[in-house]
Amino acid sequence: MEQTVVDLLKHIVVPKNRDEAAAKVVAWWDREVLFSLCKQRKPYISKLELQKYVSEVIASQVHDDLTADFEQEIPPEDHVVDGMLVKQIDLVNGTSNDKRIARREEWRARSQRSKWIDDRLDMATKIAAYDKILIENWNDKHTAMRDECSALDEDEKSQRGLNLLRWSYNDAPNTIRPFRPEWLGKYLVSGGFQILSIDRDVGWHPDYPKFVGKKE
Protein backbone atom coordinates (compact mmCIF):
# COMPACT_ATOMS: atom_id res chain seq x y z
CA MET A 1 0.00 0.00 0.00
CA GLU A 2 2.78 2.45 0.85
CA GLN A 3 4.33 2.05 -2.60
CA THR A 4 0.97 2.83 -4.18
CA VAL A 5 0.77 6.00 -2.11
CA VAL A 6 4.37 6.88 -3.07
CA ASP A 7 3.34 6.70 -6.74
CA LEU A 8 0.31 8.92 -6.09
CA LEU A 9 2.48 11.52 -4.36
CA LYS A 10 5.11 11.74 -7.10
CA HIS A 11 3.83 15.07 -8.47
CA ILE A 12 3.57 16.90 -5.15
CA VAL A 13 6.38 15.53 -2.95
CA VAL A 14 10.09 15.60 -3.74
CA PRO A 15 11.60 12.14 -4.35
CA LYS A 16 13.70 12.02 -1.17
CA ASN A 17 10.60 12.66 1.01
CA ARG A 18 8.06 10.40 -0.70
CA ASP A 19 8.66 7.26 1.37
CA GLU A 20 8.36 9.18 4.62
CA ALA A 21 5.26 11.05 3.44
CA ALA A 22 3.60 7.84 2.23
CA ALA A 23 4.27 6.11 5.55
CA LYS A 24 2.69 9.02 7.44
CA VAL A 25 -0.38 9.05 5.18
CA VAL A 26 -0.92 5.30 5.49
CA ALA A 27 -0.45 5.43 9.28
CA TRP A 28 -2.92 8.31 9.51
CA TRP A 29 -5.43 6.45 7.33
CA ASP A 30 -5.17 3.26 9.44
CA ARG A 31 -5.63 5.27 12.63
CA GLU A 32 -8.72 7.02 11.29
CA VAL A 33 -10.19 3.70 10.15
CA LEU A 34 -9.61 2.28 13.62
CA PHE A 35 -11.30 5.29 15.22
CA SER A 36 -14.22 4.80 12.84
CA LEU A 37 -14.60 1.12 13.71
CA CYS A 38 -14.53 2.05 17.38
CA LYS A 39 -17.20 4.68 16.71
CA GLN A 40 -14.86 7.46 17.84
CA ARG A 41 -15.34 9.40 14.61
CA LYS A 42 -17.73 9.56 11.67
CA PRO A 43 -17.87 6.31 9.67
CA TYR A 44 -16.15 7.66 6.54
CA ILE A 45 -13.02 9.61 5.63
CA SER A 46 -13.72 12.52 3.34
CA LYS A 47 -11.56 13.63 0.44
CA LEU A 48 -11.12 17.02 2.13
CA GLU A 49 -9.74 15.36 5.28
CA LEU A 50 -7.22 13.41 3.24
CA GLN A 51 -6.16 16.45 1.25
CA LYS A 52 -5.75 18.48 4.43
CA TYR A 53 -3.54 15.84 6.02
CA VAL A 54 -1.40 15.43 2.91
CA SER A 55 -0.94 19.22 2.82
CA GLU A 56 0.17 19.19 6.46
CA VAL A 57 2.71 16.46 5.73
CA ILE A 58 4.09 18.42 2.78
CA ALA A 59 4.23 21.62 4.82
CA SER A 60 6.20 19.87 7.57
CA GLN A 61 8.83 18.91 4.98
CA VAL A 62 9.16 22.34 3.34
CA HIS A 63 11.95 23.54 5.62
CA ASP A 64 14.27 20.77 4.47
CA ASP A 65 13.32 21.19 0.82
CA LEU A 66 14.10 24.88 0.38
CA THR A 67 17.84 24.86 0.04
CA ALA A 68 19.73 27.54 -1.87
CA ASP A 69 20.90 25.17 -4.59
CA PHE A 70 22.33 27.89 -6.86
CA GLU A 71 23.78 30.38 -4.38
CA GLN A 72 27.38 29.79 -5.47
CA GLU A 73 26.64 28.74 -9.04
CA ILE A 74 27.37 30.83 -12.12
CA PRO A 75 25.60 30.66 -15.49
CA PRO A 76 27.20 28.28 -18.00
CA GLU A 77 29.28 29.92 -20.69
CA ASP A 78 26.71 29.12 -23.37
CA HIS A 79 23.86 30.73 -21.42
CA VAL A 80 22.25 33.42 -23.57
CA VAL A 81 20.63 36.26 -21.67
CA ASP A 82 17.11 37.23 -22.76
CA GLY A 83 17.06 40.26 -25.04
CA MET A 84 14.31 41.93 -23.03
CA LEU A 85 16.44 41.91 -19.90
CA VAL A 86 19.21 43.70 -21.80
CA LYS A 87 16.79 46.16 -23.35
CA GLN A 88 15.33 47.11 -19.98
CA ILE A 89 18.83 47.80 -18.64
CA ASP A 90 19.88 49.71 -21.76
CA LEU A 91 16.88 52.01 -21.30
CA VAL A 92 18.45 53.31 -18.08
CA ASN A 93 22.03 53.30 -19.43
CA GLY A 94 23.08 50.38 -17.27
CA THR A 95 26.73 49.35 -17.33
CA SER A 96 28.25 46.05 -18.35
CA ASN A 97 28.50 45.24 -14.65
CA ASP A 98 24.76 45.83 -14.22
CA LYS A 99 24.14 43.38 -17.04
CA ARG A 100 26.55 40.85 -15.56
CA ILE A 101 24.81 40.91 -12.19
CA ALA A 102 21.34 40.82 -13.76
CA ARG A 103 22.30 37.88 -15.99
CA ARG A 104 23.71 35.92 -13.05
CA GLU A 105 20.82 36.60 -10.68
CA GLU A 106 18.16 35.90 -13.31
CA TRP A 107 19.78 32.56 -14.16
CA ARG A 108 20.06 31.56 -10.50
CA ALA A 109 16.45 32.48 -9.71
CA ARG A 110 15.07 30.81 -12.84
CA SER A 111 17.09 27.66 -12.20
CA GLN A 112 15.92 27.52 -8.58
CA ARG A 113 12.29 28.01 -9.54
CA SER A 114 12.49 25.32 -12.19
CA LYS A 115 14.02 22.85 -9.74
CA TRP A 116 11.34 23.46 -7.15
CA ILE A 117 8.53 23.13 -9.68
CA ASP A 118 10.02 19.95 -11.12
CA ASP A 119 10.15 18.49 -7.62
CA ARG A 120 6.74 19.73 -6.47
CA LEU A 121 3.96 21.04 -8.68
CA ASP A 122 2.39 23.05 -5.85
CA MET A 123 5.45 25.32 -5.83
CA ALA A 124 4.29 27.01 -9.04
CA THR A 125 1.35 28.56 -7.19
CA LYS A 126 3.55 29.64 -4.29
CA ILE A 127 6.09 31.25 -6.63
CA ALA A 128 3.32 33.10 -8.48
CA ALA A 129 2.04 34.43 -5.15
CA TYR A 130 5.54 35.60 -4.22
CA ASP A 131 5.89 37.37 -7.56
CA LYS A 132 2.87 39.48 -6.58
CA ILE A 133 4.76 40.60 -3.48
CA LEU A 134 7.77 41.56 -5.58
CA ILE A 135 5.59 43.46 -8.05
CA GLU A 136 3.83 45.35 -5.26
CA ASN A 137 7.14 46.44 -3.73
CA TRP A 138 8.45 47.48 -7.14
CA ASN A 139 5.23 49.32 -8.01
CA ASP A 140 5.37 51.46 -4.89
CA LYS A 141 8.85 52.66 -5.82
CA HIS A 142 8.28 52.92 -9.56
CA THR A 143 5.07 54.93 -9.18
CA ALA A 144 6.73 57.41 -6.82
CA MET A 145 9.71 57.69 -9.15
CA ARG A 146 7.50 58.23 -12.20
CA ASP A 147 5.62 61.04 -10.44
CA GLU A 148 8.89 62.69 -9.44
CA CYS A 149 10.28 62.40 -12.97
CA SER A 150 7.41 64.03 -14.84
CA ALA A 151 9.31 67.28 -15.36
CA LEU A 152 12.81 65.82 -15.74
CA ASP A 153 14.80 65.37 -18.95
CA GLU A 154 15.69 61.97 -20.39
CA ASP A 155 19.13 61.76 -18.79
CA GLU A 156 17.70 62.38 -15.34
CA LYS A 157 14.90 59.88 -15.95
CA SER A 158 17.44 57.25 -16.96
CA GLN A 159 19.49 57.91 -13.83
CA ARG A 160 16.45 57.48 -11.61
CA GLY A 161 15.66 54.26 -13.43
CA LEU A 162 19.23 53.03 -12.99
CA ASN A 163 18.91 53.63 -9.26
CA LEU A 164 15.76 51.50 -9.24
CA LEU A 165 17.50 48.71 -11.14
CA ARG A 166 20.35 48.70 -8.62
CA TRP A 167 17.84 48.73 -5.76
CA SER A 168 16.46 45.45 -7.13
CA TYR A 169 19.70 43.60 -6.47
CA ASN A 170 21.46 45.69 -3.81
CA ASP A 171 18.71 46.60 -1.35
CA ALA A 172 15.50 44.72 -2.17
CA PRO A 173 16.84 41.30 -1.07
CA ASN A 174 17.50 42.75 2.38
CA THR A 175 14.17 44.52 2.82
CA ILE A 176 11.52 42.35 1.10
CA ARG A 177 10.40 39.40 3.16
CA PRO A 178 12.03 36.13 2.08
CA PHE A 179 10.15 33.39 0.24
CA ARG A 180 10.06 31.45 3.51
CA PRO A 181 11.23 32.60 6.97
CA GLU A 182 14.16 30.18 6.84
CA TRP A 183 15.15 31.04 3.24
CA LEU A 184 18.52 32.80 2.93
CA GLY A 185 19.16 32.89 -0.82
CA LYS A 186 18.97 36.56 -1.83
CA TYR A 187 18.99 35.73 -5.54
CA LEU A 188 15.34 34.69 -5.39
CA VAL A 189 14.45 38.38 -4.97
CA SER A 190 17.13 40.00 -7.14
CA GLY A 191 16.76 37.40 -9.88
CA GLY A 192 12.99 37.36 -9.51
CA PHE A 193 12.89 41.03 -10.46
CA GLN A 194 14.95 40.29 -13.58
CA ILE A 195 12.55 37.52 -14.58
CA LEU A 196 9.64 39.92 -14.11
CA SER A 197 11.44 42.54 -16.21
CA ILE A 198 11.73 40.00 -19.04
CA ASP A 199 7.99 39.38 -18.75
CA ARG A 200 7.45 43.17 -18.66
CA ASP A 201 5.64 42.96 -15.33
CA VAL A 202 8.22 45.41 -13.99
CA GLY A 203 10.63 47.88 -15.55
CA TRP A 204 13.31 50.35 -14.55
CA HIS A 205 12.78 53.37 -16.76
CA PRO A 206 9.91 55.64 -15.61
CA ASP A 207 8.25 55.24 -19.02
CA TYR A 208 9.41 51.70 -19.82
CA PRO A 209 6.06 50.47 -21.31
CA LYS A 210 6.42 53.08 -24.04
CA PHE A 211 9.73 51.53 -25.11
CA VAL A 212 9.18 47.79 -24.54
CA GLY A 213 5.43 47.54 -25.10
CA LYS A 214 2.76 46.36 -22.71
CA LYS A 215 2.55 42.76 -21.57
CA GLU A 216 0.11 40.82 -23.72
HELIX and SHEET records of a PDB file:
HELIX    1   1 GLU A    2  LEU A    8  1                                   7    
HELIX    2   2 PRO A   15  LEU A   37  1                                  23    
HELIX    3   3 LYS A   47  ASP A   65  1                                  19    
HELIX    4   4 GLY A   83  ASP A   90  1                                   8    
HELIX    5   5 SER A   96  ASP A  119  1                                  24    
HELIX    6   6 MET A  123  GLU A  148  1                                  26    
HELIX    7   7 GLU A  154  ASN A  170  1                                  17    
HELIX    8   8 ALA A  172  THR A  175  1                                   4    
HELIX    9   9 TYR A  187  ILE A  198  1                                  12    
HELIX   10  10 TYR A  208  VAL A  212  1                                   5    
END                                                                             
